[in-house]
Amino acid sequence: MKKTVLTSLIIAALLLSFAGCGKAPAAQNPAGAAEAAAPAAEAQTAQSGTGETVTDEAPEASGRADGERFETVIMLEGMEETVRYEHVKSAAFGFEMDYDYENFVRQSCATGERFVSVWDDQTQPENYLEVSYDTADANLMADATAAILSAEYDIVSETRTLSGVGECLCFEASVIKGTNRMADQLQAVYIIPAPDGCRIARAHFSAEAAEGSGRRFAYMLDTLTLLDRGVSCSLTDEQALGAVRQYCLDSNPALESIVNAGEYPVSWEIIASDEKEIVVLFRSYTGSETRYYIDRATGETTVTEFVPGITAQEQSTDETLNLWEYVIEG
């Protein structure tokens, strides 16, 4: 399946995940982050009155215990402010981060960790930061995110550097599409590359809260570091076989009923496997043989096809995919 098809599948998943924890539907937080949102770069370089960087705590964040609390200093509207942070370690979503526990309430759910303003309705918040993960490649996730946001808003994308994770792509969508008018609700979406896919951080806040919640979110994100989710970064033979089967079923909706009926021969098998590559052979009910050459580490897959009696040998196709997208966890 080509990249555009993979991106479409990710878009469908994102349309659900953008609603996030609780009951706040995505439609109530439609827009993105504006120029009013404080970029994390500002958080990294903000200086205290003594000339010291105010985010000295950030590099030490990964050494803190889950739930550990401490004080640090940030800059808000040109003034130093002492804030009280609590350290969060989320193995499920593969990150750790410090959050301002006096101004935000932590909510954990199946889709991610959310930090909601204490002043908001906790079930219908306007100001919150949500961090989740996806096994999709960061570039594919970025394409899907841009497609969703640009459908309704004029977006700005740029590369930002966070102290704990380095460079990531950030999308800001503050202007309603084609109007040159700022939306009431702003959003910034950070796509953070990770060995097992990516982390996605979505900051939602009202225009009025840009210098408050928006800037606090930027400082919080600057403390974010990656954790191992405990998921192997190398495909097993079993995962590859199952993922190819899932990919074939997704690509051809009629295939599952054909397999279940058992009237025509259909099979999947591993025909080669070493430490770097796995080759899975799919024998179709049509008689064709499709081979999937899979990079065990990255999941990048190329495809060949051979039709006995018609083609002399297997031939490369222009079909490519990332098999990690089809691995069924659990």
C-alpha positions in Angstrom: 0.0 0.0 0.0 1.4 3.4 -0.9 2.1 6.1 1.5 -1.0 8.0 0.7 -3.2 5.1 1.6 -1.3 4.6 4.9 -1.8 8.3 5.7 -5.5 7.9 5.1 -5.7 5.1 7.6 -3.8 7.2 10.2 -6.2 10.2 9.5 -9.1 7.9 10.3 -7.5 6.9 13.6 -6.6 10.5 14.4 -10.1 11.8 13.9 -11.1 9.5 16.8 -8.0 10.2 19.0 -8.2 14.0 18.6 -11.3 13.8 20.9 -8.9 12.4 23.6 -9.8 11.6 27.2 -13.1 12.3 28.9 -16.1 13.6 27.0 -14.7 16.6 25.2 -15.4 16.1 21.5 -12.9 17.4 19.0 -15.4 19.8 17.5 -15.4 21.8 20.6 -11.6 22.4 20.3 -11.4 22.8 16.5 -8.5 25.2 16.0 -4.9 25.2 16.5 -2.1 27.0 18.2 -1.3 30.5 17.1 1.6 32.8 17.1 0.4 33.6 20.6 1.5 30.2 21.7 4.9 30.3 23.4 7.3 28.1 21.5 9.3 25.7 23.5 12.4 27.4 22.3 11.5 30.4 24.4 11.2 28.2 27.4 14.6 26.8 26.8 16.3 30.2 26.6 14.4 32.2 29.2 16.8 33.7 31.7 16.4 34.4 35.4 17.5 37.6 37.0 20.9 36.0 37.9 21.5 35.2 34.3 20.9 31.4 34.8 18.7 29.4 32.5 15.4 29.0 34.2 14.8 25.5 33.0 17.8 23.9 34.7 15.5 21.3 36.1 14.6 19.9 32.7 17.7 17.8 32.0 17.3 16.1 35.4 13.7 15.2 34.8 14.4 11.6 33.7 16.1 10.9 37.0 13.1 11.8 39.1 10.6 9.3 40.5 7.0 9.1 39.4 5.0 11.5 41.5 8.1 13.4 42.8 7.3 17.1 43.4 9.7 20.0 43.2 9.8 23.7 42.5 11.4 25.5 39.5 11.2 28.9 37.8 9.6 29.9 34.5 9.1 33.2 32.7 5.5 34.4 32.2 4.8 37.8 30.5 8.4 38.8 31.2 8.3 38.0 34.9 9.8 35.1 36.8 7.3 32.8 38.4 8.0 29.9 40.8 5.9 26.9 39.8 5.4 23.5 41.5 5.9 20.5 39.3 5.1 16.9 39.7 7.0 14.3 37.7 5.0 11.8 35.6 6.3 8.5 34.2 4.0 6.9 31.7 5.3 3.5 30.5 2.1 2.9 28.7 2.5 5.9 26.5 6.3 6.0 26.5 7.2 9.3 28.0 8.0 11.1 31.2 7.4 14.8 31.9 6.9 17.4 34.6 3.6 19.2 35.0 2.3 22.2 37.0 0.1 20.4 39.5 -1.3 23.6 41.0 -2.7 24.7 37.7 -3.5 21.4 36.0 -5.2 18.1 36.9 -3.8 14.9 35.5 -6.3 12.6 33.7 -5.2 9.1 32.5 -7.2 7.2 29.9 -6.9 4.6 27.2 -5.8 7.2 24.6 -3.2 9.2 26.5 -2.3 11.3 29.5 -4.1 14.6 29.7 -3.4 17.7 31.9 -6.5 19.9 32.3 -6.7 23.4 33.7 -8.0 23.4 37.2 -10.3 26.2 36.2 -12.1 24.2 33.4 -15.0 21.8 33.4 -13.0 18.6 33.7 -15.3 16.8 31.3 -15.5 19.6 28.7 -12.1 21.4 29.0 -10.9 24.2 26.8 -7.3 24.3 28.1 -5.4 21.1 28.3 -2.3 19.2 27.1 -2.6 15.6 25.9 0.3 13.3 25.3 -0.2 10.0 23.4 1.8 7.6 21.2 1.4 6.0 17.8 3.4 3.2 16.1 3.2 5.2 12.9 6.3 6.8 11.5 6.6 10.4 12.6 6.5 11.6 8.9 3.3 9.7 8.2 1.8 11.0 11.4 2.8 14.6 10.4 1.2 14.2 7.0 -2.1 13.0 8.6 -2.1 15.7 11.2 -1.5 18.4 8.6 -4.4 17.0 6.5 -6.8 17.1 9.4 -5.9 20.6 10.6 -5.7 22.2 7.2 -9.2 21.0 6.3 -10.6 23.8 8.4 -7.6 26.0 9.4 -4.7 27.7 7.9 -1.7 26.0 9.5 1.9 26.8 10.1 4.4 24.1 10.5 7.9 24.4 11.8 10.7 22.4 13.4 11.2 23.0 17.1 13.7 21.7 19.5 12.7 20.4 22.9 15.4 19.9 25.5 14.5 16.3 26.3 13.9 14.9 22.8 15.6 17.2 20.3 13.9 18.2 17.1 10.3 17.6 16.4 7.7 19.0 14.0 5.1 21.4 15.4 1.8 22.4 13.7 0.1 25.6 14.7 -3.4 26.3 13.5 -4.7 29.6 14.8 -6.5 31.0 11.8 -9.9 29.8 10.4 -9.3 28.6 6.9 -9.5 31.4 4.3 -10.7 34.1 6.7 -7.5 35.6 8.1 -9.4 35.5 11.4 -8.1 33.9 14.6 -10.1 31.1 16.1 -11.4 31.3 19.7 -9.7 28.0 20.5 -6.0 27.4 19.7 -4.0 24.2 19.3 -0.4 23.2 18.8 0.4 19.6 17.8 3.9 18.3 18.3 5.0 15.1 16.4 8.0 13.7 18.3 10.0 10.9 16.6 10.6 7.8 18.7 12.2 4.4 18.0 8.8 2.7 18.2 6.9 5.3 16.1 6.2 8.7 17.6 4.7 10.6 20.5 2.0 13.2 19.8 1.5 16.1 22.2 -1.6 18.3 21.6 -1.9 21.6 23.4 -5.4 23.1 23.4 -6.1 26.5 24.9 -8.3 29.6 24.3 -6.9 32.7 22.7 -7.2 34.5 26.0 -5.1 31.8 27.7 -2.2 31.9 25.2 0.1 33.8 27.6 -1.0 31.6 30.5 -1.9 28.0 29.7 -0.2 28.1 26.3 3.1 29.2 27.7 2.9 26.8 30.6 2.3 23.9 28.2 5.4 24.9 26.3 7.5 24.7 29.4 6.0 21.4 30.4 6.7 19.9 27.0 10.3 21.1 27.2 10.8 18.6 30.1 9.4 15.7 28.1 11.7 12.7 27.5 11.0 9.3 25.9 10.5 6.1 27.8 10.7 2.5 26.4 7.1 1.3 26.2 8.4 -2.3 26.5 7.5 -3.0 22.9 10.2 -4.7 20.8 11.7 -2.4 18.2 12.4 -5.4 16.0 9.6 -7.3 14.3 9.3 -11.0 15.3 8.5 -13.6 12.6 5.1 -14.1 14.2 4.4 -10.3 14.1 5.5 -10.0 10.5 3.3 -13.0 9.4 0.3 -11.6 11.2 0.8 -8.1 10.0 1.1 -9.2 6.3 -2.1 -11.1 6.7 -3.8 -8.1 8.2 -2.5 -5.9 5.5 -3.8 -8.2 2.8 -7.3 -8.4 4.5 -7.4 -4.6 4.8 -6.4 -4.2 1.1 -9.0 -6.6 -0.2 -12.2 -6.5 1.9 -13.5 -9.6 0.0 -10.5 -11.7 1.0 -11.6 -12.6 4.5 -14.9 -14.2 3.3 -13.0 -16.1 0.7 -10.6 -17.4 3.3 -13.4 -18.4 5.7 -15.3 -20.2 2.9 -12.3 -22.4 2.2 -13.2 -23.0 -1.4 -10.0 -21.6 -2.8 -6.5 -22.0 -1.6 -5.1 -19.0 0.3 -2.1 -19.0 2.5 0.6 -17.0 4.2 4.0 -18.3 5.2 7.5 -17.2 6.1 9.9 -18.4 3.5 13.1 -16.6 4.7 14.2 -15.0 8.0 17.5 -13.7 9.3 18.5 -11.0 11.8 17.8 -8.2 9.3 15.0 -9.3 7.0 11.9 -11.4 6.9 10.2 -12.6 3.7 6.5 -13.5 3.8 4.9 -15.3 0.9 1.2 -14.8 0.2 -0.4 -17.3 -2.1 -3.7 -15.8 -3.4 -6.8 -17.6 -4.6 -6.1 -16.2 -8.0 -2.9 -18.3 -8.2 -0.5 -15.3 -7.9 2.3 -15.4 -5.4 3.2 -12.1 -3.6 6.4 -11.8 -1.6 6.8 -9.2 1.1 10.5 -8.2 1.9 10.4 -6.7 5.4 13.1 -4.8 7.2 12.9 -6.4 10.7 13.9 -3.2 12.5 12.1 -0.4 10.6 9.1 -2.4 9.2 9.7 -0.9 5.7 8.5 -3.4 3.2 8.8 -3.9 -0.6 6.7 -6.2 -2.6 7.2 -8.5 -5.6 4.7 -10.6 -7.6 5.0 -13.8 -9.5 2.2 -15.5 -11.5 3.1 -19.1 -12.4 2.6 -19.7 -16.1 2.4 -16.0 -16.9 5.5 -14.3 -15.6 9.0 -15.9 -15.9 10.0 -14.8 -12.4 9.0 -12.6 -9.5 8.8 -8.9 -10.5 9.1 -5.8 -8.3 6.0 -3.7 -7.8 5.7 -0.1 -6.8 3.8 -1.2 -3.7 5.5 -0.2 -0.4 4.3 -0.1 3.2 5.5 0.1 6.7 4.5 -3.2 8.3 4.5 -1.8 11.9 1.2 -0.2 11.0 -0.4 -3.6 10.8 1.1 -5.3 13.8 -1.7 -6.3 16.2 -0.5 -5.8 19.8 -1.4 -8.1 22.6 
